[in-house]
Amino acid sequence: MSTTAETELPDLDAIRARYAAERDKRLRADGPEQYIQVKDDHVHFQDDPWSDDANQREPLTDEVEVLVVGAGFGGLVAGARLRQQGVDSIRFVDPAADFGGTWYWNRYPGIACDVESYIYLPLLEEVGYVPKNKYAYGSEIREHCMAIAETFDLYRDTCFGTRATELRWDDEISRWRVRTDRGDDMRAKFICLALGQLSKPKLPGLEGIEEFAGHSFHTSRWDYDYTGGDADGGLTGLAGKRVGVIGTGASAVQVVPHVAESAEHLYVFQRTPSIIDVKDNPPTDPDWAASLQSGWHKHRRDNFNALVSGVPQEEDLVDDGWTDMIGNLMKRIQSGKAQDFSPEGIQEMLELADLQKMESIRGRVDEFVDDPETAEALKPYYRQFCKRPCIHEDYLPTFNRDNVTLVDTDGQGVDRVTSKGLVVDGEEYELDLIIYASGFEVGTPLERRSGFDMIGRTGKTLTQTWTDGLRSLHGMHMHGFPNTFLMSIGQAANVVNYTHLLDEQATHLSYIVARAREDGLETVEVTADAEASWVEQCIEKVRERGGAFFTDCTPGYYNNEGLPRSSGSGPYGVGPGVMEFLDLLEAWRESGDLEGLRTT
């Protein structure tokens, strides 16, 4: 449901100045390095609380046709599309104890998706399932992951509870050698890297983080043994406890209301407020579900992609906060308020539509939060897609509770950790529990995120190859790394509905594997020229867009913590828009000549 009403907008120059001031106070010279890796003294923050350690086995020294590193949605759709192409020999390697990826790890109270489940959950028609609500909860999403694995017989040959430690190309046998922490030395003809964007937790680089005498954990490894309860709440173990939550992003927004219900006192430590939009989450209408015709899932996903890409549609099937801004823009055009259709005029129209949406978002804070000072601190002053918008009905009202305190750091963050708690602006907040809702490694080097590196055909690692930035064809193929497919956003397409992109990439890689089998090919590798051409196209896209949007944004992982890369090589320094990119992949497959790939 659209939430934006026609209101008188503030002066555009004034709001630009406010946005710039809010950005500038949050800029840090260390950028993404302000976060620390979860390793060494902090490695316990990524221990698996869900595993019963039942995956004991002998080391493997066999060979498979396709080895998939990662068992989240990327790996699942890759496995499913490969099965549809007749590939029988598929193996998954993942440190988790089951399929699910981020939905395996994240089981915190209140967890749910923020993209409509009818488009977010992949392979709905293939599995024969319609989600229970417009926005599915975590347990249902995890169950759907397992249903995909069952439907496509993906459990048959898995290595769960296993971390890859090295992938090395062996030119003599034209195979990848895969070593793991279980002593495996396997071989694989093809490698699919489905590592996900939200797989490795990160921590703020705070002085004294190891000195805290109380309890602490990351939201992606929720400790129900300490808090009690489950994903629906009921955190009875927090009775009498003083709890601090560091972070106000998507995880914190869902966690905070549940913690507040049970804790003696909750302190929410905020550096930058999130956009909190309407979450209208009705149950699925059984009559609507029964009326769905074949192809409904693709049609709905395409409709959403078009709208969030700025392409008008006759109907807005999803009709939520994601599609609201483009609807707002269309209203301005149809009402005659937009007369200038030059590139500059269109940009101003977009900025005004964005401003109208953000004024509505800021107005919602006043509607829900009683204390004017707290309400003002909770208002986000940046453009809509500088950070990932959140949707929730209970987050803002939580700050009206007597046992909840918003500790607004005015963009500076927490100063340090002590044995007793957290210090902000010289004041110490004594705590029994610190919950780090500090997000995940996004855009950091492969070796840092995954715990392994790839050694390619020339003996160089992928990390060394990407010293000056990501280099690829279509974001999927890397020169010097034969028979390898990367599933990611980088140099592909920046999308709201990430699983849609993953499914399209899975369709693409399964086509190439099927062609290799059909044509008797041993290796498939992008040429240096084709890779260089694609990188230049990505850089040109950054030039065309001026790079100003993310440069002007408040710091976050979308813009490399305020230090956006200019090379088009970052996680969101991408190629064409999503509609153009998906059409490009389809046309490439239809041509049938494997353009840009060298085969032997």
N, C-alpha and C positions, 0 to 999 in steps of 0.2 A: 504494500500500500504506500502510495506517495505521501511524504511527510512535509513537503515544502509548500508553504503558502506564499501568496503574493504579499510582500511587505516592502516598505520603503527602505532602500538599501543605503548604507553609509557611503561616504565619499570614497571612491576607489583609491585615490592617492593616499588618503589617510589610512585605509586598511592595509595597503601595501607597506606603508611605513611601520605599522604595528606588527605585521608579519615579520618584517626584516629585523625589528628590534627583538622579537621573541626568538628568532633564529640565532641572532648574534650572541645572545647571552648564553646559549647552549653549545656554541661551537668550542671544540677542544682541539688542541694541536695534535693529540695522540689519536684522534679519530677512532677507528675500530680497535686500536690497540689498548683502549681503555678497558677492554674486557680481557679476562684471563681464561686460559684453556682449562678444561676439566681434566687434569692429569696430575701425576705425582701426589702431592699432599692433598689434592682435591679430588682424586679419582673416585672416591666413594660417592660423589655426587651423581655419577652415572651408573652405579651398581643397579642390577636388575632386581627390583622388589617382587616381580611377578613370576620369576623362574623357580621351579622346584629342582633345578639342576638335574633333570632326568635325561638330558641329551648326551649321556656318556656313550662313547663309541671308539672304535679303533681308527687310527689315521688312514686316510684314503689316498691311494696312488693311481687311481683309474682315470679315464678320460670321458668327458661329456661333450656334446655338440655345442650347447649354449650354457654358460655359467652366468647367473644373474647375481650381482652383488647388491643386496637390498631387497627386503621382502615387504615393503610398503606398497602403496597403490601403483607406483611406477613399475616395480618388479611384477606385481600381480597382472597388470594389463599387458606387460611384455610377455609374460608366460601364457596368458590367455590367447593373445593374438598369434603367438608362435604355435600353440597347440592347434589353432584354427588353420594354420598353414601346414599342419602335418608333422611338426617337429616333436619327436618323442623324447629325446635325450636332453632334459633341462634340469639344472641343479641350482638351488638357491643357497646363498651363504649370507647369514645375518646373525649379529650378536643376540638378537631377541630370541625368545623361545617359541615364537609363532609368527604368523603373518600379521600385518597391520601397520608396520612402520611407526610413524608418529602417533597413530591411534593405538598402537600396542603400548608405547611408552607413556603417553599422556592419559592418565585416568583420574585426574584431579576432580574434586567435587564441582558439579555444574558443567562439565565439559560438553561442548556441542559444536557443530560446524556453523560458520557464519556465512556460508554460501548455501543457497537453497539446495536441500538434499536431493530433489528430483533432477538436478543437473550435476551436483557435486559427486554423488556416488556413481562410479562407472559401472558399465556392463549390467545395468538394471534389466534391460529386456533379455539379455542372454541368460541371466540368473533367474529371471521370472519373479522380480521383486519390486514392490513399490514401498518407499519408506513410510514410516508411521506418522511423521510430522513434516511440516514444511522445512524445518531445520532439525536434522537428526541429532540425537545425543550420542555420546562417545561409545557406549556399549553397543548400540545398534550398528554404528559404523564398523566397529571391530568385528562384530558378528558377520557383517556383509563381506569384510575382507576374507574371513574364513570360508564363507559360502562361495566366493569366487574360486578360492583354492580347491574346494571340494568339487565344484562344477567342472573345472578344467584339469582335475587330477594333478595338482601341483604339489601335493604333500609327498608324492612318491619318492623323491630323491632330494631331500633337503638336508642342509647342514645348519641347523639352528644352534644358538649358543656358541657361535663360531665367528671369530673376527679374521678377515683376510689381513695378512701382514705384508705380502708382496705379490705383485703380478708382474711377471717378466716374460717378454716375447722370446721364444726359442726359434730362431730362423731355420735351424736344421730340420725341424719337424713341422714348421709353420703352425705352431700351437702356442697358447699361453700357458705358462707354468704358474700355478696358483698355490701359494703357501699360506698357512693359517696358524693361529695360536693353538690349534689342536694337533699340530704335527703333520697336517695334510701336505701332500705335494701332488696336486691334481693337474690334469691337462684339460684345456678347453679350446675348441676351435674358435668360438665367438665369445666375447665378453660383453655383457650389458651392465653398465654402471647406473644403477637406480638408487642413488644415495639419498635423495630427498633434500628438501630445503630446510626441514625442521627436524633434524635427526640427532644432532650433537648439542647438548646444553652448553651454555656459556655462563660465566659468572662476572659480576662487576669487579674490576680490579681495585678493590678497597683495601687500604692499609688495615692490618689486623684481622683479616677475614678468618684466619686460622686460630685466632685467640678466643673466639666466642665460647663461653663456658656452657651456654644453653644448648638447645637442639636446633638443627637447621637442615633444610633439604631444598631441592629444586622442584618446581611444580611438575616437571616431567618425570619425577621419581617420587610421587606423593607417598608419604609414610603414614599409612592408615593404622599401623601398629601404635603410633604415637597419638594421632588425632582421633582415632576411632571413626566410625561411620563408613560411608562409601561414596560413590560418585553422585548419589542423590542427596548427600549432606549428612546430618545427624552426627556431627563431629564432637561427640561427648567427651573425648579425651582432652579437649581444649578448655573445659570448665576450669575456671580459676587461673587460666594462663593469659599472660600478656604476649601478644603476637604482633610481629612486624612483617608486612609484605613489602618487598622492594620491587617496584615495577607497577605500571598501570596500563599495560598492553592487553592483548586479547586474553591471555591466560588469567591475569590478575582480575580483569573485569568479571570473569565467570566465577573465580574463586572467592573474591572479597565478600559477597553477600552470605555465603555459607559459613565462612570463618567468623563473620560478625555475629551470626546467630548463636554461636557456641562459646566464643572466647570471652574472658572477663573484660579484656580491652583489646581492640585492634587498632594498630597504627598503620596507615597506608602511606608509604614514602613515595612521593611523586616528583619526578623531574619534568615530565611533559604530559599534560592531560591527553587522553584519547578522545576521538570522536565517538560519542555514544548515540547511536541511532535507534529507531524503533525496532523492536523484535516482536513481530506479530507471528506467533508460531502455532497456528491451528493444527489439529489432527487432520490427517488425510481423509478426504471425503470418499467413502467407499464407492459411491456411484460414479464419481469422477475417475477413480482408479479403474473401475470396471469398463469405463467407456474408452480408455486409451487404445489407440490403433497402432499397428506396427509402424515403427519409425518415429514414434512420439518423442523418444529420448533425444535422438539426434536433432530433431526439429527444435526442441525446447532449448538445447544447449546452443545451437546456432543462433537462435533468436536472441538469447542473452548476450552471446559474444558480439553480435552486431550492435546491440544497443550500447553496451559499455565501450564499444569502439567508436561510437559516434555515428553509427549508420542507422537512420530512422527505419522503423518497422511499422507495419499496419497495426500491430498489436504488441503489447508488452506482456509476455506470458508470465514472467517471474514477478514483475511489479514490486520492487523492493528498494532499499536504500541505494543499492548499486546502480540501478537503472534510473533512479529518480533524477539525477542531474541532467542526463541527456533529454529526459522528458521535459525538464524545466527549460532547457535550451530551445527545444522545439516549440514550446509555448511562446517564448519570446519572439521567435521568428514568425509564427502564425498570427500573433497579435499585432504585428507590425512594429514592435519595439526594436527589431533588428533590421537596419537598412543597409549597413555597410558590409558587403560580402567579399571585401579584399582580404588577403591573408591576415593583415593586422586587425581588420574589423571582426573576422571570425575569432581570432584569439581574444579580443576584448569581450565578445559575446560569451565565449567559454568562461572567461574570468568572472563575468557578471553572473552567469549561471552557477558557477562554483560559489561565489560570494552569497548568493541567495540561499543556496543549500547550507552553507556554514552558518549564516545568521539563524537559520531554523535550528541547527544543531545547538548553537549557543543559547538560543531561546528555550530549548528543552531543559537545559540545566536550571534556569530560573524557575521553570515549572515544577521541578522535582526536589530541588534542594532549598531548604528553608533559610539557612544562614547566608546572608549576602556575601560575606567574605569568602566562605567556603565555595559558594557557587561561582564566584568570579575566578577563583583559582582552578576550578574544574573546567573552565571554558577553553577549548582549543583554538589557538590563533595561528592557523596555517591553512593551506589549501587542502581540499578534500582528500586527494590521493597522495599527499606527502607521506602519510602513514596509513597503515591498513585500518580502515574504519571498523569499529566494533558495534555490535547490536546487543542490547540487553535492557530489560525492563526493571531490574532490581538493583543494578549497580548504583545509580545516582541516589535513589531514596535511602540507600544504606548509610549515607553520610548524615542523615537526620537522626541516627541512633545515638543515644547518650554514651555508648561504649565504643564509639568509632571516632578516631581523630585523623583528619587528613594532614599529613606533614608535608606541606608544599615547600620544595627546596628552591623555588624561583629559578628553575632551570639548571641548578648547580649539582643536584644529586646529593647522596649521602657523603659526609666527609670521611668517616672511618668506622670501623667496627672495634668495639672493646670487648673485654671479657663479659661485660654486663649487657651490652646491647649496641645501639647505633647512635652516632653523633651527627647532628645537623646544625650548622651555624653555631657551634659551640655548646649546644644543649644535648645532653645524653638522655636517650630513651631506654630505660631498662626493660629487657624482654626475656621471656622464657623460650621463645621460638622465633626464628627468622625463616621466612619462606622467600626463596629467590624466584621471582617471576621475571627473570632477566633474559629470557629468550634463548635463541639458538645461534650457532655458527652459520652465517649466511655469507657466501662470497669469499670466505677464507680459503687458502690453498687446499687442494684435494687431500694432501697428506695430513694436514691439521684436522680436517673434518672427518676423514674416514679412518685414520690410523694406519694407512698403508700408502705406498706410492706405486706407480706403474713404470716399468723400465721398458721402453719401446724398442723398435727395430734397430735404431742407431746407438743404443746404449744410454740415451738420455732419459731421465725421468720426466713424467708429465709436469711435475712442479718446475723442473728446470726449463722445460719447453715453454711454459707459460710465465716465465720470469717477467716479461714485458706485457703480460696480459693474455687473456683467453684467445686462442686461435682455433678455428674450426670451420667446417662446412655445415651449415644449417644447425649449428650448435650441437651436432651429434657425432661428427667424424673428425679425427685429428690426424694430421700428417705425421707419419712415423709410428703410428699405433694401429696396425692392421686389425681388421675383424673386431673393431671396438665400437660400441655405441654408447653415447652419453645421453642420459635423459635428464634434462635440466632446462631452465629458462634462458640461461646465458646464450646470447647470439641466436636465440630461437624466436620466442615471442613472449612479451610480458603480458600475462593473463590474470584476470581475477579468478577464474575457475581453473585452477592449476591441473586438476585431474583430467580436464578435457584435453589440454595440451599433451599430457602424458599418454593418453589414449591414442592421440593422433601420431605421436612419436612411436608408440608401440606398433601401430599399423604400418608405419614407414619401415622400421627396422625389420619387422617380420617379413615384409615384402622383399627386402634385400637378402635376408637369409634364405628365403624360398627361391629367389633367383639364383643365388650361389649354389644351392643344392641342384636345381634344375639344370644349370649350365656347367656343373662340375667344377666350380671355382674353389681354389684353396684359400685365396686371400682377396680381400676387398679393402682398399685404402684410398683415402682422398689424396689427390695430387697436390703438390705444393702450390701450383698456380691456382687451382680451384679454391683452396683454402685461403690464399692471399686475396683473391677476388671477393670472397664472401666477407672477410674481415674488413676490407675496404668499404664494402656496402654498408656494414654495420656502423663504421666510423662516419660514413657520409650521412647515415640516418641521424646520428648524434649531432652532426653539423647542421642538418636541416632543421632540427628541432631547437637548435641553439644551446641545448643543454641548460637553459635558464631555469626551467621548471624545478628540477631537482637541486640545482645550485641554490635557488631561493628558498628551498624547503627547510623546515626545522630538521635537525639531525636525526637520523634513524637508519635502519639497515637498508631501506630503499635507496638512500643516497650515500652509502658508505660512511655513515655517521658524520655527514656534513662535508665530506671530501669526495664528491662524485668524480668518478673516473671519466676522462674525456676521450678515451680510446674506443669506447663501445665494448670494452672487455669485461666490465663488471657483471655481477649477477643480474642486474637490470639494465645494463647497457646492451640493448638487444637489436635485432634486425628489424624486419618489417612489422607492421601491426599484425595482430593475431589473425584477422580475416585474410589479409594478403599472404601471410606465412602459410596458413593451412591450404590455401588455394595453390600456392607455389609447390608445396610438397605433393599435392595430388597431381598437378600437371607434370612434375618430375617423374612420378611413377608411371603416368600414362604414356610418357614419351618412350619408356622402355629401354633407353640406351645407357642408363646408369651414369649420366653426365657428371663429370668431375671425379669419378672414382676409377682408380687403376686396379684391374683385376688380373689374377694369375691362376 
